[in-house]
Amino acid sequence: MEILRVFNNNVVLAKDDDGTEVVLTGRGLGFQGRPGGAVDAAKVVRKFVPSDGRDPDHLAQMLAGIAPETVRAVIDAMHETGLGDDMAGNTAVVVALADHVDNALRRVREGIAVEYPLRAEVCNLYPREFEQGRTLLAALNRRLVSAEGGVALPDGEATALTLHLVNAGFATGDLSYTYMMTGVIQQMMTIIEASYGITFDRDSVSVSRFITHVRYLFVRIHQGRQLEHEPEPIVQAIRQSYPEALRCAQKIAAVLELRLDANLTEDEIAYLALHVARVSSQPAEPAA
């Protein structure tokens, strides 16, 4: 295999023997590596093949920012909990879970507590995935606490893991809906850029995370299970804290009504506003 780009000592983008671009990870794999050079096959621990048209460079960038130990813990935990055959081979799922776990570990070490107000809804709407999320969290924590200086993730992270599993199951469904969803997401990003007078790097990690949240919204719309009856103090706090983002979210809701033939609930619009506020606070560059 030939090295195309070195991201750090442990992650390289390479061309497989059949010409496919793949992301390779392994301790010291990228050390002193150069584009055009040969991959040291003995150092390769895992090979990630981009799927669903995902950009290999972006995938490699994501992996380069995740501790290798976290990726290994996620994959091993998935296999232990019976998710291996279905999902551990899905690059997008593994990277999304590993990215989330890596950030969750960072928050725990910094003493930052995160509450997931959707726990009751997630538990009720997706009981099978919620049980998988709880089992996956337990398997992860067994590995995380045994590592040097290890810490355990709080119970609330089962909710976030569940949402990733729900999203993964949805992503393997009807491709025609996925294609349409992709076009709508592009419209959403354009609306945010126009509203804030900014230009996003569409390949950035912050935009990638926003799109992940939006895909959860599409899952709920597709299944006819939009958020309703959320705690009013939380919804009201979002509306008061992010008025500009709320106006932007309402514009997006009008587009979704036309494209998806679905009216967003007020609770969905509020949470969409929260995600708009977050992604708009990290633009790549101001609009020309």
Salt bridges, closest charged atoms under 4 A:
ASP16 OD2 - LYS47 NZ 2.98
ASP57 OD1 - ARG5 NH1 3.42
GLU69 OE2 - ARG27 NH2 2.54
GLU80 OE2 - ARG142 NH2 2.26
GLU80 OE1 - ARG143 NH1 2.58
ASP99 OD1 - ARG209 NH2 2.98
ASP102 OD2 - ARG106 NH2 3.36
GLU129 OE2 - ARG128 NH2 3.40
GLU131 OE1 - ARG134 NH1 3.73
GLU157 OE1 - HIS100 NE2 2.56
GLU157 OE2 - ARG107 NH2 3.51
GLU193 OE1 - ARG202 NH2 2.70
GLU232 OE2 - ARG239 NH1 3.68
GLU268 OE2 - ARG220 NE 2.65
